[in-house]
Amino acid sequence: MKARANALGVDDLPLAQRNSHTCKGLAATVSAVELAIEAKRLDSALRAGDTAAALELLEPISLMQSWLFDAIELVLPVTTAQVSDAIDADIDRAQAFAA
């Protein structure tokens, strides 16, 4: 969401459109229907060049994303440390393979 807000703030509409389109698709993929609907509204507003409408949608979409992330964490509790450890292990394996 911050990327979309930043893209709008610097008038980078192509980036904001890509981000909103991605949000729409990912929300639909995980059956977050209301988020997908709002992201589609954001995508449409950006494509129409209506940045005022787009900016109004950012806060509710951000809130819905937070709820979705919280729900996912309840089902798939993964800590930042676990992700970091997995990434480090992948890097170590890649470096060993390349050596």
BELRA-V57624 format. One record per residue. N is the residue number from 1. RES is the residue in one small letter. SS is DSSP state (H for helix, E for strand, - for the rest). PHI is phi in whole degrees, 0 to 359 (none if undefined). D_FIRST is the distance of its C-alpha to the first C-alpha in Angstrom with 2 decimals. Layout:
# BELRA-V57624
{{N RES SS PHI D_FIRST} {N RES SS PHI D_FIRST}}
This chain:
# BELRA-V57624
{{1 m - none 0.00} {2 k H 300 3.78} {3 a H 297 5.29} {4 r H 293 5.12} {5 a H 297 6.29} {6 n H 296 8.55} {7 a H 298 9.74} {8 l H 290 10.73} {9 g H 295 12.23} {10 v - 254 14.39} {11 d - 59 15.20} {12 d - 263 14.08} {13 l H 297 14.00} {14 p H 302 14.90} {15 l H 294 11.89} {16 a H 299 9.59} {17 q H 295 12.00} {18 r H 298 11.96} {19 n H 295 8.27} {20 s H 292 8.71} {21 h H 295 12.04} {22 t H 297 11.07} {23 c H 301 8.88} {24 k H 301 12.02} {25 g H 294 14.37} {26 l H 294 13.15} {27 a H 298 13.04} {28 a H 295 16.48} {29 t H 299 17.71} {30 v - 262 17.35} {31 s - 62 18.65} {32 a - 272 15.76} {33 v H 300 17.38} {34 e H 297 15.88} {35 l H 296 12.27} {36 a H 298 13.71} {37 i H 296 15.52} {38 e H 292 12.76} {39 a H 294 10.70} {40 k H 294 14.15} {41 r H 298 14.63} {42 l H 296 11.57} {43 d H 302 12.94} {44 s H 295 16.35} {45 a H 297 15.60} {46 l H 293 14.26} {47 r H 295 17.29} {48 a - 277 19.50} {49 g - 79 18.30} {50 d - 268 17.55} {51 t H 292 14.88} {52 a H 297 16.04} {53 a H 295 15.36} {54 a H 298 11.91} {55 l H 297 11.04} {56 e H 294 12.72} {57 l H 277 10.63} {58 l H 298 7.20} {59 e H 295 8.72} {60 p H 297 10.45} {61 i H 293 7.84} {62 s H 300 5.94} {63 l H 296 9.63} {64 m H 297 10.57} {65 q H 298 8.29} {66 s H 299 9.92} {67 w H 299 13.18} {68 l H 297 12.98} {69 f H 299 12.43} {70 d H 298 15.25} {71 a H 296 17.39} {72 i H 296 17.11} {73 e H 296 18.11} {74 l H 294 21.06} {75 v H 274 22.28} {76 l - 235 21.53} {77 p - 290 21.77} {78 v - 233 21.04} {79 t - 272 20.83} {80 t H 300 19.31} {81 a H 297 22.97} {82 q H 295 23.77} {83 v H 296 21.11} {84 s H 298 22.30} {85 d H 298 25.88} {86 a H 295 25.35} {87 i H 295 23.88} {88 d H 300 26.80} {89 a H 296 29.24} {90 d H 296 28.01} {91 i H 296 28.41} {92 d H 300 31.84} {93 r H 296 32.94} {94 a H 295 31.88} {95 q H 294 33.74} {96 a H 295 36.75} {97 f H 293 36.82} {98 a H 285 36.68} {99 a - 286 39.47}}
